[in-house]
């Protein structure tokens, strides 16, 4: 990462580019090594899971996917 990240876990951000442009949400996770963030309720994908010991049924689960940090901006709560 070339500059210090001002977006941290728990920050409120707005998506400024991509399919979810204009959506806002809180940051669940920051992946600094890849310059990506996971935002709650944004960029939701379907993941197919096989049955396992932890998940007896398996099935299709909705899960947030990461977004590049350049596609979000910090929203100030004034």
C-alpha positions as CSV (number, residue, x, y, z in Angstrom):
1,X,0.0,0.0,0.0
2,X,1.5,3.3,-1.1
3,X,-0.2,5.6,1.4
4,X,-1.6,5.3,4.9
5,X,-5.1,3.9,4.9
6,X,-7.7,6.2,6.5
7,X,-10.5,3.7,6.1
8,X,-10.6,1.4,9.1
9,X,-12.8,-1.3,10.3
10,X,-16.1,0.2,11.6
11,X,-15.9,3.3,9.3
12,X,-18.9,4.3,7.3
13,X,-18.1,4.4,3.6
14,X,-19.9,5.1,0.3
15,X,-19.2,3.2,-2.9
16,X,-18.2,5.6,-5.7
17,X,-17.7,3.2,-8.6
18,X,-19.0,-0.1,-9.8
19,X,-22.4,-1.9,-9.8
20,X,-23.1,-0.8,-6.2
21,X,-22.4,2.9,-6.8
22,X,-24.1,5.2,-4.2
23,X,-24.5,2.4,-1.6
24,X,-23.3,3.1,1.9
25,X,-22.3,0.7,4.7
26,X,-19.9,0.0,7.5
27,X,-16.5,-1.6,6.9
28,X,-16.4,-5.2,8.2
29,X,-12.8,-6.0,7.3
30,X,-9.8,-4.2,5.7
31,X,-7.4,-6.4,3.7
32,X,-4.4,-4.1,3.6
33,X,-2.1,-6.4,1.7
34,X,-4.5,-6.4,-1.3
35,X,-5.9,-2.8,-0.9
36,X,-9.4,-4.1,-0.5
37,X,-12.3,-3.7,2.0
38,X,-15.4,-5.7,2.8
39,X,-18.5,-3.5,3.3
40,X,-21.6,-4.7,5.0
41,X,-24.5,-5.3,2.6
42,X,-22.5,-4.2,-0.5
43,X,-21.2,-6.5,-3.3
44,X,-23.2,-9.5,-2.0
45,X,-22.4,-12.8,-3.9
46,X,-23.8,-16.3,-3.6
47,X,-21.5,-19.0,-2.3
48,X,-22.3,-22.7,-2.8
49,X,-21.3,-24.7,0.2
50,X,-21.0,-28.5,0.4
51,X,-22.3,-30.3,3.5
52,X,-19.7,-30.7,6.2
53,X,-19.4,-31.5,9.9
54,X,-19.9,-27.9,10.8
55,X,-22.6,-27.2,8.2
56,X,-24.9,-30.3,8.0
57,X,-27.1,-29.0,5.2
58,X,-24.8,-27.0,3.0
59,X,-26.6,-24.9,0.3
60,X,-26.3,-21.5,-1.1
61,X,-25.2,-18.7,1.2
62,X,-25.2,-14.9,0.5
63,X,-21.7,-13.5,1.4
64,X,-20.1,-10.0,1.0
65,X,-17.2,-9.9,-1.5
66,X,-14.4,-7.4,-1.3
67,X,-14.2,-4.1,-3.1
68,X,-11.0,-2.2,-4.0
69,X,-10.3,0.6,-1.6
70,X,-10.1,3.1,-4.5
71,X,-13.8,2.5,-5.2
72,X,-15.0,3.7,-1.8
73,X,-14.8,7.0,0.0
74,X,-15.1,7.8,3.7
75,X,-18.4,9.4,4.8
76,X,-18.2,11.8,7.7
77,X,-21.1,11.7,10.2
78,X,-21.7,15.5,10.7
